[in-house]
């Protein structure tokens, strides 16, 4: 009888341990399934974050390229209006008016006198080798150096080319040059 009770207890323990193993196995399987699901979600989130970072980087590069392109356009147009002319055919008022599209009123007043040019004839001027180098950007305001050659002809007596560099401050929101400071003179710049 003791043998039968011992076998009964062993069978009961065996059945109970099998039931416990089955329950833990199901729970372990459920935990493994949830772990796999969470791992997949984490991997998917990492891919989404990577895609968003890449898209942000691309947009930031495009924004900066637009700012650079707009700055180059403003500088080129302003310097063309300001420094490219021929007194025999010049329309000073039109050049001044056009410059207002690319520069603040203070800069236009600094570059163009309100009375217009003197009545010199036979004078012509043009720019060449104009280049813009960005120094700093703080929000929408960009500071840049501008280098260029100024080619001046006075009748048949003077034909001179000198290099210059200026510092400009540009606002990418208004797309205008806010300030222009003459920095110095160089020997003529090569293209």
ABEGO torsion letter per residue (X at the ends): XAAAAAAAAAAAAAAAAAAAAAAAAAAAAAAAAAAAAAAAAAAAAAAAAAAAAAAAAAAAAAAAAAAAAAAAAAAAAAAAAAABBBAAABBAAAAAAAAAAABBAAAAAAABBAAEBBABBGBBBBBBGBBBBBABBBEABBBBBBBBBBBBBBEAABBBBBBBBBBBBBBAAAGBBABBBBABBBBBBBX
